[in-house]
């Protein structure tokens, strides 16, 4: 799974990054977490309000208020389930 945290580096953006890392660890999944701080790249991803969270190319959160750890875990887990279903369907 690929997760991107988008934001210029403010306290909320750092909090989102830490929450995403904690969520991945608690869920016990393998994920590459990338931090994107360039405003141009943030806008290219479709995020207009930071911090942003993208999982497997899909925007899961943008702006404030920040989601709780449990919400981030649910967002990541939901995307993980979609990815697994797609892999199973393509294997058939």
mmCIF file as gemmi writes it, N, C-alpha and C atoms, coordinates in Angstrom:
data_model
loop_
_atom_site.group_PDB
_atom_site.id
_atom_site.type_symbol
_atom_site.label_atom_id
_atom_site.label_alt_id
_atom_site.label_comp_id
_atom_site.label_asym_id
_atom_site.label_entity_id
_atom_site.label_seq_id
_atom_site.pdbx_PDB_ins_code
_atom_site.Cartn_x
_atom_site.Cartn_y
_atom_site.Cartn_z
_atom_site.occupancy
_atom_site.B_iso_or_equiv
_atom_site.pdbx_formal_charge
_atom_site.auth_seq_id
_atom_site.auth_asym_id
_atom_site.pdbx_PDB_model_num
ATOM 1 N N . UNK Axp A 1 ? 0.842 -1.175 0 1 0 ? 1 A 1
ATOM 2 C CA . UNK Axp A 1 ? 0 0 0 1 0 ? 1 A 1
ATOM 3 C C . UNK Axp A 1 ? 0.886 1.236 0 1 0 ? 1 A 1
ATOM 4 N N . UNK Axp A 2 ? 0.442 2.245 -0.713 1 0 ? 2 A 1
ATOM 5 C CA . UNK Axp A 2 ? 1.163 3.506 -0.775 1 0 ? 2 A 1
ATOM 6 C C . UNK Axp A 2 ? 0.312 4.593 -0.122 1 0 ? 2 A 1
ATOM 7 N N . UNK Axp A 3 ? 0.895 5.279 0.855 1 0 ? 3 A 1
ATOM 8 C CA . UNK Axp A 3 ? 0.204 6.349 1.565 1 0 ? 3 A 1
ATOM 9 C C . UNK Axp A 3 ? 1.015 7.621 1.404 1 0 ? 3 A 1
ATOM 10 N N . UNK Axp A 4 ? 0.315 8.71 1.104 1 0 ? 4 A 1
ATOM 11 C CA . UNK Axp A 4 ? 0.971 10.01 0.984 1 0 ? 4 A 1
ATOM 12 C C . UNK Axp A 4 ? 0.332 10.971 1.972 1 0 ? 4 A 1
ATOM 13 N N . UNK Axp A 5 ? 1.19 11.683 2.695 1 0 ? 5 A 1
ATOM 14 C CA . UNK Axp A 5 ? 0.743 12.746 3.589 1 0 ? 5 A 1
ATOM 15 C C . UNK Axp A 5 ? 1.188 14.045 2.935 1 0 ? 5 A 1
ATOM 16 N N . UNK Axp A 6 ? 0.241 14.931 2.684 1 0 ? 6 A 1
ATOM 17 C CA . UNK Axp A 6 ? 0.533 16.162 1.967 1 0 ? 6 A 1
ATOM 18 C C . UNK Axp A 6 ? 0.33 17.376 2.861 1 0 ? 6 A 1
ATOM 19 N N . UNK Axp A 7 ? 1.34 18.232 2.897 1 0 ? 7 A 1
ATOM 20 C CA . UNK Axp A 7 ? 1.251 19.461 3.666 1 0 ? 7 A 1
ATOM 21 C C . UNK Axp A 7 ? 2.603 20.143 3.722 1 0 ? 7 A 1
ATOM 22 N N . UNK Axp A 8 ? 2.614 21.458 3.963 1 0 ? 8 A 1
ATOM 23 C CA . UNK Axp A 8 ? 3.852 22.225 3.925 1 0 ? 8 A 1
ATOM 24 C C . UNK Axp A 8 ? 4.796 21.994 5.102 1 0 ? 8 A 1
ATOM 25 N N . UNK Axp A 9 ? 4.369 21.291 6.123 1 0 ? 9 A 1
ATOM 26 C CA . UNK Axp A 9 ? 5.254 21.024 7.25 1 0 ? 9 A 1
ATOM 27 C C . UNK Axp A 9 ? 4.795 21.647 8.552 1 0 ? 9 A 1
ATOM 28 N N . UNK Axp A 10 ? 3.572 22.132 8.591 1 0 ? 10 A 1
ATOM 29 C CA . UNK Axp A 10 ? 3.038 22.734 9.814 1 0 ? 10 A 1
ATOM 30 C C . UNK Axp A 10 ? 2.798 21.654 10.876 1 0 ? 10 A 1
ATOM 31 N N . UNK Axp A 11 ? 2.432 22.082 12.06 1 0 ? 11 A 1
ATOM 32 C CA . UNK Axp A 11 ? 2.203 21.148 13.168 1 0 ? 11 A 1
ATOM 33 C C . UNK Axp A 11 ? 1.11 20.129 12.824 1 0 ? 11 A 1
ATOM 34 N N . UNK Axp A 12 ? 0.04 20.58 12.173 1 0 ? 12 A 1
ATOM 35 C CA . UNK Axp A 12 ? -1.04 19.66 11.802 1 0 ? 12 A 1
ATOM 36 C C . UNK Axp A 12 ? -0.569 18.622 10.79 1 0 ? 12 A 1
ATOM 37 N N . UNK Axp A 13 ? 0.293 19.037 9.877 1 0 ? 13 A 1
ATOM 38 C CA . UNK Axp A 13 ? 0.819 18.115 8.868 1 0 ? 13 A 1
ATOM 39 C C . UNK Axp A 13 ? 1.719 17.061 9.522 1 0 ? 13 A 1
ATOM 40 N N . UNK Axp A 14 ? 2.532 17.49 10.453 1 0 ? 14 A 1
ATOM 41 C CA . UNK Axp A 14 ? 3.391 16.537 11.174 1 0 ? 14 A 1
ATOM 42 C C . UNK Axp A 14 ? 2.548 15.577 11.998 1 0 ? 14 A 1
ATOM 43 N N . UNK Axp A 15 ? 1.475 16.082 12.593 1 0 ? 15 A 1
ATOM 44 C CA . UNK Axp A 15 ? 0.566 15.238 13.379 1 0 ? 15 A 1
ATOM 45 C C . UNK Axp A 15 ? -0.096 14.194 12.468 1 0 ? 15 A 1
ATOM 46 N N . UNK Axp A 16 ? -0.513 14.605 11.271 1 0 ? 16 A 1
ATOM 47 C CA . UNK Axp A 16 ? -1.135 13.673 10.318 1 0 ? 16 A 1
ATOM 48 C C . UNK Axp A 16 ? -0.151 12.575 9.93 1 0 ? 16 A 1
ATOM 49 N N . UNK Axp A 17 ? 1.105 12.956 9.702 1 0 ? 17 A 1
ATOM 50 C CA . UNK Axp A 17 ? 2.118 11.971 9.336 1 0 ? 17 A 1
ATOM 51 C C . UNK Axp A 17 ? 2.321 10.963 10.463 1 0 ? 17 A 1
ATOM 52 N N . UNK Axp A 18 ? 2.427 11.445 11.694 1 0 ? 18 A 1
ATOM 53 C CA . UNK Axp A 18 ? 2.606 10.548 12.838 1 0 ? 18 A 1
ATOM 54 C C . UNK Axp A 18 ? 1.389 9.644 13.025 1 0 ? 18 A 1
ATOM 55 N N . UNK Axp A 19 ? 0.206 10.199 12.844 1 0 ? 19 A 1
ATOM 56 C CA . UNK Axp A 19 ? -1.021 9.403 12.967 1 0 ? 19 A 1
ATOM 57 C C . UNK Axp A 19 ? -1.059 8.309 11.902 1 0 ? 19 A 1
ATOM 58 N N . UNK Axp A 20 ? -0.679 8.633 10.681 1 0 ? 20 A 1
ATOM 59 C CA . UNK Axp A 20 ? -0.659 7.639 9.603 1 0 ? 20 A 1
ATOM 60 C C . UNK Axp A 20 ? 0.341 6.52 9.919 1 0 ? 20 A 1
ATOM 61 N N . UNK Axp A 21 ? 1.514 6.895 10.404 1 0 ? 21 A 1
ATOM 62 C CA . UNK Axp A 21 ? 2.526 5.891 10.758 1 0 ? 21 A 1
ATOM 63 C C . UNK Axp A 21 ? 2.031 4.993 11.883 1 0 ? 21 A 1
ATOM 64 N N . UNK Axp A 22 ? 1.399 5.585 12.884 1 0 ? 22 A 1
ATOM 65 C CA . UNK Axp A 22 ? 0.864 4.801 13.999 1 0 ? 22 A 1
ATOM 66 C C . UNK Axp A 22 ? -0.243 3.868 13.52 1 0 ? 22 A 1
ATOM 67 N N . UNK Axp A 23 ? -1.11 4.374 12.652 1 0 ? 23 A 1
ATOM 68 C CA . UNK Axp A 23 ? -2.218 3.564 12.121 1 0 ? 23 A 1
ATOM 69 C C . UNK Axp A 23 ? -1.695 2.346 11.373 1 0 ? 23 A 1
ATOM 70 N N . UNK Axp A 24 ? -0.698 2.555 10.515 1 0 ? 24 A 1
ATOM 71 C CA . UNK Axp A 24 ? -0.121 1.455 9.741 1 0 ? 24 A 1
ATOM 72 C C . UNK Axp A 24 ? 0.499 0.424 10.681 1 0 ? 24 A 1
ATOM 73 N N . UNK Axp A 25 ? 1.208 0.909 11.681 1 0 ? 25 A 1
ATOM 74 C CA . UNK Axp A 25 ? 1.849 0.007 12.637 1 0 ? 25 A 1
ATOM 75 C C . UNK Axp A 25 ? 0.814 -0.797 13.413 1 0 ? 25 A 1
ATOM 76 N N . UNK Axp A 26 ? -0.235 -0.114 13.901 1 0 ? 26 A 1
ATOM 77 C CA . UNK Axp A 26 ? -1.259 -0.808 14.68 1 0 ? 26 A 1
ATOM 78 C C . UNK Axp A 26 ? -2.071 -1.788 13.831 1 0 ? 26 A 1
ATOM 79 N N . UNK Axp A 27 ? -2.257 -1.466 12.556 1 0 ? 27 A 1
ATOM 80 C CA . UNK Axp A 27 ? -2.98 -2.376 11.659 1 0 ? 27 A 1
ATOM 81 C C . UNK Axp A 27 ? -2.115 -3.555 11.224 1 0 ? 27 A 1
ATOM 82 N N . UNK Axp A 28 ? -0.797 -3.416 11.387 1 0 ? 28 A 1
ATOM 83 C CA . UNK Axp A 28 ? 0.112 -4.499 11.016 1 0 ? 28 A 1
ATOM 84 C C . UNK Axp A 28 ? 0.206 -4.712 9.517 1 0 ? 28 A 1
ATOM 85 N N . UNK Axp A 29 ? 0.118 -3.627 8.757 1 0 ? 29 A 1
ATOM 86 C CA . UNK Axp A 29 ? 0.205 -3.754 7.303 1 0 ? 29 A 1
ATOM 87 C C . UNK Axp A 29 ? 1.499 -3.131 6.794 1 0 ? 29 A 1
ATOM 88 N N . UNK Axp A 30 ? 1.899 -3.563 5.611 1 0 ? 30 A 1
ATOM 89 C CA . UNK Axp A 30 ? 3.068 -2.974 4.97 1 0 ? 30 A 1
ATOM 90 C C . UNK Axp A 30 ? 2.6 -1.809 4.131 1 0 ? 30 A 1
ATOM 91 N N . UNK Axp A 31 ? 3.227 -0.67 4.33 1 0 ? 31 A 1
ATOM 92 C CA . UNK Axp A 31 ? 2.865 0.51 3.561 1 0 ? 31 A 1
ATOM 93 C C . UNK Axp A 31 ? 4.068 1.426 3.431 1 0 ? 31 A 1
ATOM 94 N N . UNK Axp A 32 ? 4.172 2.033 2.274 1 0 ? 32 A 1
ATOM 95 C CA . UNK Axp A 32 ? 5.183 3.063 2.046 1 0 ? 32 A 1
ATOM 96 C C . UNK Axp A 32 ? 4.505 4.39 2.331 1 0 ? 32 A 1
ATOM 97 N N . UNK Axp A 33 ? 5.043 5.153 3.283 1 0 ? 33 A 1
ATOM 98 C CA . UNK Axp A 33 ? 4.471 6.455 3.617 1 0 ? 33 A 1
ATOM 99 C C . UNK Axp A 33 ? 5.403 7.532 3.068 1 0 ? 33 A 1
ATOM 100 N N . UNK Axp A 34 ? 4.855 8.367 2.198 1 0 ? 34 A 1
ATOM 101 C CA . UNK Axp A 34 ? 5.622 9.436 1.566 1 0 ? 34 A 1
ATOM 102 C C . UNK Axp A 34 ? 5.081 10.778 2.046 1 0 ? 34 A 1
ATOM 103 N N . UNK Axp A 35 ? 5.976 11.68 2.411 1 0 ? 35 A 1
ATOM 104 C CA . UNK Axp A 35 ? 5.59 13.037 2.835 1 0 ? 35 A 1
ATOM 105 C C . UNK Axp A 35 ? 5.84 13.98 1.671 1 0 ? 35 A 1
ATOM 106 N N . UNK Axp A 36 ? 4.813 14.711 1.26 1 0 ? 36 A 1
ATOM 107 C CA . UNK Axp A 36 ? 4.926 15.667 0.166 1 0 ? 36 A 1
ATOM 108 C C . UNK Axp A 36 ? 4.702 17.062 0.729 1 0 ? 36 A 1
ATOM 109 N N . UNK Axp A 37 ? 5.734 17.925 0.605 1 0 ? 37 A 1
ATOM 110 C CA . UNK Axp A 37 ? 5.659 19.275 1.154 1 0 ? 37 A 1
ATOM 111 C C . UNK Axp A 37 ? 5.617 20.37 0.099 1 0 ? 37 A 1
ATOM 112 N N . UNK Axp A 38 ? 5.901 20.033 -1.155 1 0 ? 38 A 1
ATOM 113 C CA . UNK Axp A 38 ? 5.901 21.012 -2.23 1 0 ? 38 A 1
ATOM 114 C C . UNK Axp A 38 ? 4.466 21.409 -2.577 1 0 ? 38 A 1
ATOM 115 N N . UNK Axp A 39 ? 4.182 22.711 -2.486 1 0 ? 39 A 1
ATOM 116 C CA . UNK Axp A 39 ? 2.819 23.201 -2.73 1 0 ? 39 A 1
ATOM 117 C C . UNK Axp A 39 ? 2.315 22.84 -4.127 1 0 ? 39 A 1
ATOM 118 N N . UNK Axp A 40 ? 3.172 22.913 -5.123 1 0 ? 40 A 1
ATOM 119 C CA . UNK Axp A 40 ? 2.784 22.552 -6.482 1 0 ? 40 A 1
ATOM 120 C C . UNK Axp A 40 ? 2.363 21.099 -6.594 1 0 ? 40 A 1
ATOM 121 N N . UNK Axp A 41 ? 3.135 20.209 -5.975 1 0 ? 41 A 1
ATOM 122 C CA . UNK Axp A 41 ? 2.794 18.783 -6.006 1 0 ? 41 A 1
ATOM 123 C C . UNK Axp A 41 ? 1.531 18.503 -5.198 1 0 ? 41 A 1
ATOM 124 N N . UNK Axp A 42 ? 1.361 19.217 -4.09 1 0 ? 42 A 1
ATOM 125 C CA . UNK Axp A 42 ? 0.148 19.041 -3.278 1 0 ? 42 A 1
ATOM 126 C C . UNK Axp A 42 ? -1.079 19.374 -4.126 1 0 ? 42 A 1
ATOM 127 N N . UNK Axp A 43 ? -1.024 20.502 -4.829 1 0 ? 43 A 1
ATOM 128 C CA . UNK Axp A 43 ? -2.141 20.916 -5.689 1 0 ? 43 A 1
ATOM 129 C C . UNK Axp A 43 ? -2.361 19.928 -6.832 1 0 ? 43 A 1
ATOM 130 N N . UNK Axp A 44 ? -1.273 19.389 -7.396 1 0 ? 44 A 1
ATOM 131 C CA . UNK Axp A 44 ? -1.398 18.411 -8.486 1 0 ? 44 A 1
ATOM 132 C C . UNK Axp A 44 ? -2.119 17.142 -8.038 1 0 ? 44 A 1
ATOM 133 N N . UNK Axp A 45 ? -2.042 16.838 -6.747 1 0 ? 45 A 1
ATOM 134 C CA . UNK Axp A 45 ? -2.734 15.661 -6.214 1 0 ? 45 A 1
ATOM 135 C C . UNK Axp A 45 ? -4.205 15.961 -5.917 1 0 ? 45 A 1
ATOM 136 N N . UNK Axp A 46 ? -4.62 17.212 -6.106 1 0 ? 46 A 1
ATOM 137 C CA . UNK Axp A 46 ? -6.018 17.561 -5.876 1 0 ? 46 A 1
ATOM 138 C C . UNK Axp A 46 ? -6.323 17.992 -4.457 1 0 ? 46 A 1
ATOM 139 N N . UNK Axp A 47 ? -5.302 18.217 -3.653 1 0 ? 47 A 1
ATOM 140 C CA . UNK Axp A 47 ? -5.49 18.648 -2.272 1 0 ? 47 A 1
ATOM 141 C C . UNK Axp A 47 ? -5.441 20.175 -2.248 1 0 ? 47 A 1
ATOM 142 N N . UNK Axp A 48 ? -6.527 20.797 -1.833 1 0 ? 48 A 1
ATOM 143 C CA . UNK Axp A 48 ? -6.588 22.252 -1.766 1 0 ? 48 A 1
ATOM 144 C C . UNK Axp A 48 ? -6.507 22.76 -0.333 1 0 ? 48 A 1
ATOM 145 N N . UNK Axp A 49 ? -6.719 21.881 0.621 1 0 ? 49 A 1
ATOM 146 C CA . UNK Axp A 49 ? -6.668 22.231 2.035 1 0 ? 49 A 1
ATOM 147 C C . UNK Axp A 49 ? -5.841 21.157 2.745 1 0 ? 49 A 1
ATOM 148 N N . UNK Axp A 50 ? -4.792 21.584 3.436 1 0 ? 50 A 1
ATOM 149 C CA . UNK Axp A 50 ? -3.899 20.63 4.088 1 0 ? 50 A 1
ATOM 150 C C . UNK Axp A 50 ? -4.207 20.523 5.577 1 0 ? 50 A 1
ATOM 151 N N . UNK Axp A 51 ? -3.81 19.428 6.198 1 0 ? 51 A 1
ATOM 152 C CA . UNK Axp A 51 ? -3.072 18.314 5.624 1 0 ? 51 A 1
ATOM 153 C C . UNK Axp A 51 ? -3.974 17.379 4.824 1 0 ? 51 A 1
ATOM 154 N N . UNK Axp A 52 ? -3.335 16.683 3.909 1 0 ? 52 A 1
ATOM 155 C CA . UNK Axp A 52 ? -4.059 15.726 3.086 1 0 ? 52 A 1
ATOM 156 C C . UNK Axp A 52 ? -3.531 14.315 3.312 1 0 ? 52 A 1
ATOM 157 N N . UNK Axp A 53 ? -4.393 13.342 3.096 1 0 ? 53 A 1
ATOM 158 C CA . UNK Axp A 53 ? -4.018 11.936 3.226 1 0 ? 53 A 1
ATOM 159 C C . UNK Axp A 53 ? -4.525 11.206 1.986 1 0 ? 53 A 1
ATOM 160 N N . UNK Axp A 54 ? -3.617 10.546 1.29 1 0 ? 54 A 1
ATOM 161 C CA . UNK Axp A 54 ? -3.959 9.787 0.089 1 0 ? 54 A 1
ATOM 162 C C . UNK Axp A 54 ? -3.505 8.343 0.307 1 0 ? 54 A 1
ATOM 163 N N . UNK Axp A 55 ? -4.389 7.401 0.015 1 0 ? 55 A 1
ATOM 164 C CA . UNK Axp A 55 ? -4.052 5.98 0.118 1 0 ? 55 A 1
ATOM 165 C C . UNK Axp A 55 ? -4.306 5.339 -1.234 1 0 ? 55 A 1
ATOM 166 N N . UNK Axp A 56 ? -3.271 4.724 -1.797 1 0 ? 56 A 1
ATOM 167 C CA . UNK Axp A 56 ? -3.353 4.08 -3.104 1 0 ? 56 A 1
ATOM 168 C C . UNK Axp A 56 ? -3.958 5 -4.164 1 0 ? 56 A 1
ATOM 169 N N . UNK Axp A 57 ? -3.538 6.268 -4.138 1 0 ? 57 A 1
ATOM 170 C CA . UNK Axp A 57 ? -3.958 7.22 -5.158 1 0 ? 57 A 1
ATOM 171 C C . UNK Axp A 57 ? -5.313 7.86 -4.935 1 0 ? 57 A 1
ATOM 172 N N . UNK Axp A 58 ? -6.002 7.513 -3.85 1 0 ? 58 A 1
ATOM 173 C CA . UNK Axp A 58 ? -7.327 8.064 -3.578 1 0 ? 58 A 1
ATOM 174 C C . UNK Axp A 58 ? -7.261 9.003 -2.381 1 0 ? 58 A 1
ATOM 175 N N . UNK Axp A 59 ? -7.845 10.196 -2.535 1 0 ? 59 A 1
ATOM 176 C CA . UNK Axp A 59 ? -7.877 11.163 -1.431 1 0 ? 59 A 1
ATOM 177 C C . UNK Axp A 59 ? -8.794 10.619 -0.34 1 0 ? 59 A 1
ATOM 178 N N . UNK Axp A 60 ? -8.246 10.494 0.85 1 0 ? 60 A 1
ATOM 179 C CA . UNK Axp A 60 ? -9.005 9.984 1.988 1 0 ? 60 A 1
ATOM 180 C C . UNK Axp A 60 ? -9.359 11.08 2.987 1 0 ? 60 A 1
ATOM 181 N N . UNK Axp A 61 ? -8.55 12.164 3.015 1 0 ? 61 A 1
ATOM 182 C CA . UNK Axp A 61 ? -8.822 13.274 3.929 1 0 ? 61 A 1
ATOM 183 C C . UNK Axp A 61 ? -8.129 14.525 3.419 1 0 ? 61 A 1
ATOM 184 N N . UNK Axp A 62 ? -8.749 15.658 3.694 1 0 ? 62 A 1
ATOM 185 C CA . UNK Axp A 62 ? -8.152 16.941 3.326 1 0 ? 62 A 1
ATOM 186 C C . UNK Axp A 62 ? -8.623 17.997 4.318 1 0 ? 62 A 1
ATOM 187 N N . UNK Axp A 63 ? -7.682 18.768 4.882 1 0 ? 63 A 1
ATOM 188 C CA . UNK Axp A 63 ? -8.012 19.891 5.747 1 0 ? 63 A 1
ATOM 189 C C . UNK Axp A 63 ? -8.23 19.54 7.206 1 0 ? 63 A 1
ATOM 190 N N . UNK Axp A 64 ? -8.878 20.484 7.881 1 0 ? 64 A 1
ATOM 191 C CA . UNK Axp A 64 ? -9.143 20.346 9.311 1 0 ? 64 A 1
ATOM 192 C C . UNK Axp A 64 ? -10.632 20.119 9.504 1 0 ? 64 A 1
ATOM 193 N N . UNK Axp A 65 ? -11.048 19.567 10.604 1 0 ? 65 A 1
ATOM 194 C CA . UNK Axp A 65 ? -10.233 19.067 11.713 1 0 ? 65 A 1
ATOM 195 C C . UNK Axp A 65 ? -9.513 17.782 11.33 1 0 ? 65 A 1
ATOM 196 N N . UNK Axp A 66 ? -8.44 17.521 12.027 1 0 ? 66 A 1
ATOM 197 C CA . UNK Axp A 66 ? -7.686 16.3 11.774 1 0 ? 66 A 1
ATOM 198 C C . UNK Axp A 66 ? -8.491 15.09 12.208 1 0 ? 66 A 1
ATOM 199 N N . UNK Axp A 67 ? -8.414 14.016 11.441 1 0 ? 67 A 1
ATOM 200 C CA . UNK Axp A 67 ? -9.122 12.799 11.839 1 0 ? 67 A 1
ATOM 201 C C . UNK Axp A 67 ? -8.403 12.13 13.011 1 0 ? 67 A 1
ATOM 202 N N . UNK Axp A 68 ? -9.168 11.416 13.81 1 0 ? 68 A 1
ATOM 203 C CA . UNK Axp A 68 ? -8.592 10.683 14.933 1 0 ? 68 A 1
ATOM 204 C C . UNK Axp A 68 ? -7.785 9.491 14.415 1 0 ? 68 A 1
ATOM 205 N N . UNK Axp A 69 ? -7.003 8.898 15.275 1 0 ? 69 A 1
ATOM 206 C CA . UNK Axp A 69 ? -6.248 7.695 14.927 1 0 ? 69 A 1
ATOM 207 C C . UNK Axp A 69 ? -7.197 6.608 14.439 1 0 ? 69 A 1
ATOM 208 N N . UNK Axp A 70 ? -8.304 6.428 15.121 1 0 ? 70 A 1
ATOM 209 C CA . UNK Axp A 70 ? -9.26 5.38 14.735 1 0 ? 70 A 1
ATOM 210 C C . UNK Axp A 70 ? -9.846 5.65 13.352 1 0 ? 70 A 1
ATOM 211 N N . UNK Axp A 71 ? -10.103 6.912 13.032 1 0 ? 71 A 1
ATOM 212 C CA . UNK Axp A 71 ? -10.633 7.269 11.717 1 0 ? 71 A 1
ATOM 213 C C . UNK Axp A 71 ? -9.594 6.995 10.628 1 0 ? 71 A 1
ATOM 214 N N . UNK Axp A 72 ? -8.333 7.363 10.884 1 0 ? 72 A 1
ATOM 215 C CA . UNK Axp A 72 ? -7.271 7.113 9.908 1 0 ? 72 A 1
ATOM 216 C C . UNK Axp A 72 ? -7.103 5.607 9.698 1 0 ? 72 A 1
ATOM 217 N N . UNK Axp A 73 ? -7.169 4.843 10.769 1 0 ? 73 A 1
ATOM 218 C CA . UNK Axp A 73 ? -7.074 3.386 10.639 1 0 ? 73 A 1
ATOM 219 C C . UNK Axp A 73 ? -8.217 2.853 9.775 1 0 ? 73 A 1
ATOM 220 N N . UNK Axp A 74 ? -9.42 3.369 9.972 1 0 ? 74 A 1
ATOM 221 C CA . UNK Axp A 74 ? -10.568 2.923 9.182 1 0 ? 74 A 1
ATOM 222 C C . UNK Axp A 74 ? -10.399 3.299 7.709 1 0 ? 74 A 1
ATOM 223 N N . UNK Axp A 75 ? -9.891 4.5 7.445 1 0 ? 75 A 1
ATOM 224 C CA . UNK Axp A 75 ? -9.675 4.935 6.057 1 0 ? 75 A 1
ATOM 225 C C . UNK Axp A 75 ? -8.651 4.044 5.361 1 0 ? 75 A 1
ATOM 226 N N . UNK Axp A 76 ? -7.56 3.759 6.048 1 0 ? 76 A 1
ATOM 227 C CA . UNK Axp A 76 ? -6.508 2.917 5.473 1 0 ? 76 A 1
ATOM 228 C C . UNK Axp A 76 ? -6.996 1.489 5.316 1 0 ? 76 A 1
ATOM 229 N N . UNK Axp A 77 ? -7.669 0.987 6.332 1 0 ? 77 A 1
ATOM 230 C CA . UNK Axp A 77 ? -8.177 -0.385 6.294 1 0 ? 77 A 1
ATOM 231 C C . UNK Axp A 77 ? -9.192 -0.552 5.161 1 0 ? 77 A 1
ATOM 232 N N . UNK Axp A 78 ? -10.046 0.441 4.962 1 0 ? 78 A 1
ATOM 233 C CA . UNK Axp A 78 ? -11.036 0.389 3.886 1 0 ? 78 A 1
ATOM 234 C C . UNK Axp A 78 ? -10.368 0.336 2.521 1 0 ? 78 A 1
ATOM 235 N N . UNK Axp A 79 ? -9.316 1.101 2.342 1 0 ? 79 A 1
ATOM 236 C CA . UNK Axp A 79 ? -8.6 1.097 1.064 1 0 ? 79 A 1
ATOM 237 C C . UNK Axp A 79 ? -7.854 -0.215 0.884 1 0 ? 79 A 1
ATOM 238 N N . UNK Axp A 80 ? -7.348 -0.751 1.953 1 0 ? 80 A 1
ATOM 239 C CA . UNK Axp A 80 ? -6.64 -2.038 1.885 1 0 ? 80 A 1
ATOM 240 C C . UNK Axp A 80 ? -7.604 -3.136 1.441 1 0 ? 80 A 1
ATOM 241 N N . UNK Axp A 81 ? -8.82 -3.129 1.976 1 0 ? 81 A 1
ATOM 242 C CA . UNK Axp A 81 ? -9.81 -4.133 1.598 1 0 ? 81 A 1
ATOM 243 C C . UNK Axp A 81 ? -10.175 -4.023 0.12 1 0 ? 81 A 1
ATOM 244 N N . UNK Axp A 82 ? -10.285 -2.814 -0.401 1 0 ? 82 A 1
ATOM 245 C CA . UNK Axp A 82 ? -10.579 -2.609 -1.823 1 0 ? 82 A 1
ATOM 246 C C . UNK Axp A 82 ? -9.449 -3.184 -2.665 1 0 ? 82 A 1
ATOM 247 N N . UNK Axp A 83 ? -8.202 -2.945 -2.268 1 0 ? 83 A 1
ATOM 248 C CA . UNK Axp A 83 ? -7.053 -3.435 -3.016 1 0 ? 83 A 1
ATOM 249 C C . UNK Axp A 83 ? -7.024 -4.958 -3.044 1 0 ? 83 A 1
ATOM 250 N N . UNK Axp A 84 ? -7.333 -5.591 -1.918 1 0 ? 84 A 1
ATOM 251 C CA . UNK Axp A 84 ? -7.324 -7.049 -1.841 1 0 ? 84 A 1
ATOM 252 C C . UNK Axp A 84 ? -8.404 -7.617 -2.743 1 0 ? 84 A 1
ATOM 253 N N . UNK Axp A 85 ? -9.602 -7.01 -2.748 1 0 ? 85 A 1
ATOM 254 C CA . UNK Axp A 85 ? -10.684 -7.48 -3.611 1 0 ? 85 A 1
ATOM 255 C C . UNK Axp A 85 ? -10.282 -7.393 -5.072 1 0 ? 85 A 1
ATOM 256 N N . UNK Axp A 86 ? -9.626 -6.308 -5.463 1 0 ? 86 A 1
ATOM 257 C CA . UNK Axp A 86 ? -9.193 -6.143 -6.859 1 0 ? 86 A 1
ATOM 258 C C . UNK Axp A 86 ? -8.178 -7.205 -7.257 1 0 ? 86 A 1
ATOM 259 N N . UNK Axp A 87 ? -7.258 -7.524 -6.355 1 0 ? 87 A 1
ATOM 260 C CA . UNK Axp A 87 ? -6.248 -8.543 -6.645 1 0 ? 87 A 1
ATOM 261 C C . UNK Axp A 87 ? -6.901 -9.901 -6.82 1 0 ? 87 A 1
ATOM 262 N N . UNK Axp A 88 ? -7.879 -10.238 -5.991 1 0 ? 88 A 1
ATOM 263 C CA . UNK Axp A 88 ? -8.573 -11.518 -6.078 1 0 ? 88 A 1
ATOM 264 C C . UNK Axp A 88 ? -9.336 -11.594 -7.394 1 0 ? 88 A 1
ATOM 265 N N . UNK Axp A 89 ? -10.035 -10.526 -7.762 1 0 ? 89 A 1
ATOM 266 C CA . UNK Axp A 89 ? -10.808 -10.524 -8.999 1 0 ? 89 A 1
ATOM 267 C C . UNK Axp A 89 ? -9.906 -10.665 -10.208 1 0 ? 89 A 1
ATOM 268 N N . UNK Axp A 90 ? -8.749 -10.03 -10.196 1 0 ? 90 A 1
ATOM 269 C CA . UNK Axp A 90 ? -7.864 -10.111 -11.36 1 0 ? 90 A 1
ATOM 270 C C . UNK Axp A 90 ? -7.165 -11.462 -11.458 1 0 ? 90 A 1
ATOM 271 N N . UNK Axp A 91 ? -7.104 -12.203 -10.372 1 0 ? 91 A 1
ATOM 272 C CA . UNK Axp A 91 ? -6.462 -13.509 -10.371 1 0 ? 91 A 1
ATOM 273 C C . UNK Axp A 91 ? -7.385 -14.594 -10.929 1 0 ? 91 A 1
ATOM 274 N N . UNK Axp A 92 ? -8.669 -14.309 -10.965 1 0 ? 92 A 1
ATOM 275 C CA . UNK Axp A 92 ? -9.639 -15.314 -11.419 1 0 ? 92 A 1
ATOM 276 C C . UNK Axp A 92 ? -9.717 -15.451 -12.903 1 0 ? 92 A 1
